[in-house]
């Protein structure tokens, strides 16, 4: 099971870039991400951007989501480790007494242990798949929140295009800092999330 920090960032950024392309095709804009400088709306024109690196690190919803995923991942890892250790102990105990057992008893025990190993492998794969599914759902919820925010915020402020910018996965080589609405966006997102949590 992977830690979700880099996975979350890659998935979120990929989704945000796709949303930006959709916005360029006159579809609803969708792509926000978090905070550094503030400028007035009049200076920005109709295209603005949000720094996705800052959003991931400073948006309270994203931080809470990351914590939830980390806790769930650790719990799953602990359960897998616990079952794996129990199986290893059982195998080790059998190996200590195997030579003293009759052949039919050895065969029966080895078949049972083989089945338990297969079940453990299936359990391990199932836990991994479950964790990936949870990550995908959580990332989808985050993307939906950011998309909805971008759409409403752009409409309210008169923006035609909301882009994301990220130093970690640059799709844009240069963006004029006067187009950065990250701080405004982050404050609005965090205020709305704090209100929702009450």
C-alpha contacts under 8 A as a table, 3 or more apart, distances in Angstrom:
res1	aa1	res2	aa2	distance
1	X	73	X	6.74
1	X	77	X	7.20
1	X	128	X	5.69
1	X	131	X	7.22
2	X	73	X	7.85
3	X	6	X	7.48
3	X	7	X	7.48
3	X	70	X	6.70
3	X	73	X	7.42
4	X	7	X	4.99
4	X	8	X	5.41
4	X	66	X	6.96
4	X	69	X	6.99
4	X	70	X	7.04
4	X	135	X	7.55
5	X	8	X	5.24
5	X	9	X	6.22
5	X	66	X	7.08
6	X	9	X	5.04
6	X	10	X	6.10
7	X	10	X	5.18
7	X	11	X	6.04
8	X	11	X	5.21
8	X	12	X	5.87
8	X	135	X	7.86
8	X	139	X	6.75
9	X	12	X	5.16
9	X	13	X	5.92
9	X	53	X	7.95
9	X	56	X	7.10
10	X	13	X	5.19
10	X	14	X	6.02
11	X	14	X	5.13
11	X	15	X	6.16
11	X	139	X	7.32
12	X	15	X	5.17
12	X	16	X	6.05
12	X	139	X	6.82
12	X	143	X	6.69
13	X	16	X	4.94
13	X	17	X	6.08
13	X	52	X	7.18
13	X	164	X	7.98
13	X	169	X	7.86
14	X	17	X	5.24
14	X	18	X	6.25
15	X	18	X	5.10
15	X	19	X	6.19
15	X	31	X	7.84
15	X	143	X	7.10
16	X	19	X	4.97
16	X	20	X	6.24
16	X	30	X	6.77
16	X	31	X	4.64
16	X	32	X	7.06
16	X	143	X	7.59
16	X	163	X	7.91
16	X	164	X	6.80
17	X	20	X	5.01
17	X	21	X	6.36
17	X	31	X	7.20
17	X	163	X	7.66
17	X	164	X	7.11
18	X	21	X	5.16
18	X	22	X	6.29
19	X	22	X	4.94
19	X	23	X	6.21
19	X	29	X	6.32
19	X	30	X	4.83
19	X	31	X	5.74
19	X	147	X	7.86
20	X	23	X	4.95
20	X	24	X	6.34
20	X	29	X	6.41
20	X	30	X	6.26
20	X	31	X	6.20
20	X	161	X	7.51
20	X	162	X	6.91
20	X	163	X	5.75
20	X	164	X	7.74
21	X	24	X	5.06
21	X	25	X	6.52
22	X	25	X	5.09
22	X	26	X	6.73
22	X	27	X	5.28
22	X	28	X	6.98
22	X	29	X	6.71
22	X	30	X	7.87
23	X	26	X	5.17
23	X	27	X	4.89
23	X	28	X	5.60
23	X	29	X	4.37
23	X	30	X	6.95
23	X	161	X	6.34
23	X	162	X	7.88
24	X	27	X	7.12
24	X	29	X	8.00
24	X	161	X	7.22
26	X	29	X	7.91
28	X	151	X	6.54
29	X	147	X	7.12
29	X	150	X	6.57
29	X	151	X	5.51
29	X	154	X	7.95
29	X	160	X	7.76
29	X	161	X	6.40
29	X	162	X	6.49
30	X	146	X	6.86
30	X	147	X	4.05
30	X	148	X	6.96
30	X	149	X	7.92
30	X	150	X	5.40
30	X	151	X	6.05
30	X	162	X	7.01
31	X	50	X	7.96
31	X	143	X	7.89
31	X	146	X	6.11
31	X	147	X	5.48
31	X	150	X	6.01
31	X	162	X	6.25
31	X	163	X	6.05
31	X	164	X	6.24
32	X	49	X	7.53
32	X	50	X	5.51
32	X	51	X	7.68
32	X	52	X	6.89
32	X	55	X	7.79
32	X	146	X	5.37
32	X	147	X	6.85
32	X	149	X	7.53
32	X	150	X	5.87
32	X	162	X	7.09
32	X	163	X	7.02
32	X	164	X	6.09
32	X	185	X	7.73
33	X	50	X	5.03
33	X	51	X	5.31
33	X	52	X	3.95
33	X	53	X	7.13
33	X	54	X	6.77
33	X	55	X	4.21
33	X	56	X	6.79
33	X	146	X	7.32
33	X	164	X	6.45
33	X	182	X	6.80
33	X	185	X	7.74
33	X	186	X	7.56
34	X	50	X	5.74
34	X	51	X	5.07
34	X	52	X	5.40
34	X	53	X	6.76
34	X	54	X	4.37
34	X	55	X	2.90
34	X	56	X	6.67
34	X	57	X	7.77
34	X	58	X	6.58
34	X	59	X	6.62
34	X	182	X	4.69
34	X	183	X	6.57
34	X	185	X	6.61
34	X	186	X	5.18
35	X	50	X	7.13
35	X	51	X	6.20
35	X	54	X	5.04
35	X	55	X	5.97
35	X	58	X	7.20
35	X	181	X	7.46
35	X	182	X	3.90
35	X	183	X	4.05
35	X	184	X	7.41
35	X	185	X	7.23
35	X	186	X	5.67
36	X	51	X	7.63
36	X	54	X	7.16
36	X	180	X	7.73
36	X	182	X	5.72
36	X	183	X	5.14
37	X	177	X	7.55
37	X	180	X	6.32
37	X	181	X	6.93
37	X	182	X	6.59
37	X	183	X	5.66
38	X	178	X	7.86
38	X	180	X	6.85
38	X	181	X	6.11
38	X	182	X	7.34
38	X	183	X	5.79
38	X	184	X	6.58
39	X	43	X	7.08
39	X	44	X	7.82
39	X	178	X	6.08
39	X	179	X	7.62
39	X	180	X	7.34
39	X	181	X	7.11
40	X	43	X	5.62
40	X	44	X	7.11
41	X	44	X	5.40
41	X	45	X	7.34
41	X	157	X	7.10
42	X	45	X	6.44
43	X	178	X	7.01
43	X	179	X	7.80
44	X	47	X	6.70
44	X	48	X	6.51
44	X	178	X	6.46
44	X	179	X	5.27
45	X	48	X	7.73
45	X	159	X	7.09
46	X	158	X	6.55
46	X	159	X	4.19
46	X	160	X	4.97
46	X	161	X	6.37
47	X	159	X	5.85
47	X	160	X	5.92
47	X	161	X	4.69
47	X	162	X	5.99
47	X	163	X	7.60
47	X	179	X	7.09
48	X	159	X	7.15
48	X	161	X	6.40
48	X	162	X	5.10
48	X	163	X	6.20
48	X	179	X	4.70
48	X	180	X	6.03
48	X	181	X	6.55
49	X	162	X	5.28
49	X	163	X	4.37
49	X	164	X	5.13
49	X	165	X	6.52
49	X	179	X	6.01
49	X	180	X	5.16
49	X	181	X	6.08
49	X	182	X	7.14
50	X	55	X	7.84
50	X	162	X	7.36
50	X	163	X	6.32
50	X	164	X	4.85
50	X	165	X	6.11
50	X	180	X	5.83
50	X	181	X	5.64
50	X	182	X	4.53
50	X	185	X	7.54
51	X	54	X	5.55
51	X	55	X	6.37
51	X	164	X	5.67
51	X	165	X	4.77
51	X	166	X	5.82
51	X	180	X	7.41
51	X	182	X	5.83
52	X	55	X	4.87
52	X	56	X	6.17
52	X	164	X	5.88
52	X	165	X	5.85
52	X	166	X	5.42
53	X	56	X	5.47
53	X	57	X	6.46
53	X	165	X	7.82
53	X	166	X	5.59
53	X	167	X	7.17
53	X	168	X	7.38
54	X	57	X	5.17
54	X	58	X	5.77
54	X	59	X	7.83
54	X	182	X	7.78
55	X	58	X	5.22
55	X	59	X	5.21
55	X	62	X	7.88
55	X	182	X	7.59
55	X	186	X	6.80
56	X	59	X	5.94
56	X	62	X	5.92
56	X	63	X	7.17
57	X	62	X	7.48
57	X	63	X	6.73
58	X	62	X	7.67
58	X	63	X	7.10
58	X	186	X	7.49
59	X	62	X	5.35
59	X	63	X	6.30
59	X	186	X	6.27
59	X	189	X	7.12
59	X	190	X	6.13
60	X	63	X	5.00
60	X	64	X	6.05
60	X	190	X	5.96
60	X	193	X	7.32
61	X	64	X	5.13
61	X	65	X	6.00
61	X	142	X	7.86
61	X	190	X	7.40
61	X	193	X	6.57
62	X	65	X	4.97
62	X	66	X	6.06
62	X	142	X	7.06
63	X	66	X	5.04
63	X	67	X	6.24
64	X	67	X	5.03
64	X	68	X	6.17
65	X	68	X	5.07
65	X	69	X	6.18
65	X	138	X	7.04
66	X	69	X	5.15
66	X	70	X	6.04
67	X	70	X	5.03
67	X	71	X	6.11
68	X	71	X	5.24
68	X	72	X	6.11
69	X	72	X	5.06
69	X	73	X	5.93
69	X	134	X	7.86
69	X	135	X	6.93
70	X	73	X	5.04
70	X	74	X	6.13
71	X	74	X	5.15
71	X	75	X	6.16
72	X	75	X	5.12
72	X	76	X	6.19
72	X	131	X	7.79
73	X	76	X	5.14
73	X	77	X	6.09
73	X	131	X	6.78
74	X	77	X	4.99
74	X	78	X	6.02
75	X	78	X	5.10
75	X	79	X	6.21
76	X	79	X	5.13
76	X	80	X	6.19
76	X	127	X	6.54
77	X	80	X	5.14
77	X	81	X	6.01
78	X	81	X	5.03
78	X	82	X	5.97
79	X	82	X	5.09
79	X	83	X	6.23
80	X	83	X	5.30
80	X	84	X	6.02
80	X	123	X	7.73
80	X	124	X	6.25
80	X	127	X	7.90
81	X	84	X	4.99
81	X	85	X	6.03
82	X	85	X	5.21
82	X	86	X	6.24
83	X	86	X	5.12
83	X	87	X	6.23
83	X	120	X	7.38
84	X	87	X	5.16
84	X	88	X	6.18
84	X	120	X	7.15
85	X	88	X	4.99
85	X	89	X	6.13
86	X	89	X	5.16
86	X	90	X	6.27
87	X	90	X	5.07
87	X	91	X	6.23
87	X	116	X	7.55
87	X	117	X	7.44
88	X	91	X	5.07
88	X	92	X	6.07
89	X	92	X	5.04
89	X	93	X	6.11
90	X	93	X	5.18
90	X	94	X	6.23
91	X	94	X	5.10
91	X	95	X	6.17
91	X	113	X	7.12
92	X	95	X	5.08
92	X	96	X	6.41
93	X	96	X	5.26
93	X	97	X	6.78
94	X	97	X	5.42
94	X	98	X	5.63
94	X	109	X	7.98
95	X	98	X	5.07
95	X	99	X	7.77
96	X	99	X	7.53
97	X	100	X	5.48
97	X	101	X	6.68
98	X	101	X	5.38
98	X	106	X	6.36
101	X	105	X	6.16
101	X	106	X	6.01
102	X	105	X	5.37
102	X	106	X	6.25
103	X	106	X	5.07
103	X	107	X	6.14
104	X	107	X	5.09
104	X	108	X	6.18
105	X	108	X	5.14
105	X	109	X	6.08
106	X	109	X	5.15
106	X	110	X	5.98
107	X	110	X	5.17
107	X	111	X	6.13
108	X	111	X	5.23
108	X	112	X	6.23
109	X	112	X	5.06
109	X	113	X	6.10
110	X	113	X	5.05
110	X	114	X	5.99
111	X	114	X	4.99
111	X	115	X	6.27
112	X	115	X	5.15
112	X	116	X	6.23
113	X	116	X	4.93
113	X	117	X	6.15
114	X	117	X	5.12
114	X	118	X	6.35
115	X	118	X	5.10
115	X	119	X	6.15
116	X	119	X	4.99
116	X	120	X	6.03
117	X	120	X	4.98
117	X	121	X	6.22
118	X	121	X	5.10
118	X	122	X	6.26
119	X	122	X	5.07
119	X	123	X	6.09
120	X	123	X	4.95
120	X	124	X	6.10
121	X	124	X	5.01
121	X	125	X	6.22
122	X	125	X	5.12
122	X	126	X	6.00
123	X	126	X	4.98
123	X	127	X	6.12
124	X	127	X	5.25
124	X	128	X	6.31
125	X	128	X	5.10
125	X	129	X	6.13
126	X	129	X	5.08
126	X	130	X	6.02
127	X	130	X	5.04
127	X	131	X	6.14
128	X	131	X	5.16
128	X	132	X	6.28
129	X	132	X	5.09
129	X	133	X	6.17
130	X	133	X	5.06
130	X	134	X	6.20
131	X	134	X	5.08
131	X	135	X	6.14
132	X	135	X	5.06
132	X	136	X	6.13
133	X	136	X	5.08
133	X	137	X	6.21
134	X	137	X	5.14
134	X	138	X	6.11
135	X	138	X	5.16
135	X	139	X	5.98
136	X	139	X	5.13
136	X	140	X	5.99
137	X	140	X	4.97
137	X	141	X	6.25
138	X	141	X	5.09
138	X	142	X	6.30
139	X	142	X	5.02
139	X	143	X	6.11
140	X	143	X	5.05
140	X	144	X	6.10
141	X	144	X	5.05
141	X	145	X	6.21
142	X	145	X	5.13
142	X	146	X	6.22
143	X	146	X	5.09
143	X	147	X	5.94
144	X	147	X	5.04
144	X	148	X	6.04
145	X	148	X	5.28
145	X	149	X	6.05
146	X	149	X	5.00
146	X	150	X	6.00
147	X	150	X	5.15
147	X	151	X	6.14
148	X	151	X	5.19
148	X	152	X	6.19
149	X	152	X	5.30
149	X	153	X	5.80
149	X	189	X	7.56
150	X	153	X	5.10
150	X	154	X	5.78
150	X	162	X	6.85
151	X	154	X	5.35
151	X	155	X	6.21
152	X	155	X	5.13
152	X	156	X	6.10
153	X	156	X	5.06
153	X	157	X	6.06
154	X	157	X	5.20
154	X	158	X	5.57
154	X	159	X	4.54
154	X	160	X	6.62
154	X	161	X	7.49
154	X	162	X	7.13
155	X	158	X	5.18
155	X	159	X	6.37
155	X	160	X	7.90
156	X	159	X	7.94
159	X	162	X	7.08
165	X	170	X	6.79
165	X	171	X	7.27
165	X	172	X	6.75
165	X	175	X	7.94
166	X	169	X	5.53
166	X	170	X	5.31
166	X	171	X	7.55
167	X	170	X	5.26
170	X	173	X	6.62
172	X	175	X	7.13
175	X	179	X	7.32
176	X	179	X	5.79
176	X	180	X	7.55
177	X	180	X	5.31
180	X	183	X	7.92
181	X	184	X	5.44
181	X	185	X	6.04
182	X	185	X	5.05
182	X	186	X	5.86
183	X	186	X	5.14
183	X	187	X	6.12
184	X	187	X	5.29
184	X	188	X	6.26
185	X	188	X	5.17
185	X	189	X	6.04
186	X	189	X	5.05
186	X	190	X	5.92
187	X	190	X	5.23
187	X	191	X	5.95
188	X	191	X	5.20
188	X	192	X	6.15
189	X	192	X	5.21
189	X	193	X	6.10
190	X	193	X	4.98
190	X	194	X	6.01
191	X	194	X	5.17
191	X	195	X	6.23
192	X	195	X	5.11
192	X	196	X	6.20
193	X	196	X	4.97
193	X	197	X	6.19
194	X	197	X	5.19
194	X	198	X	6.69
195	X	198	X	5.50
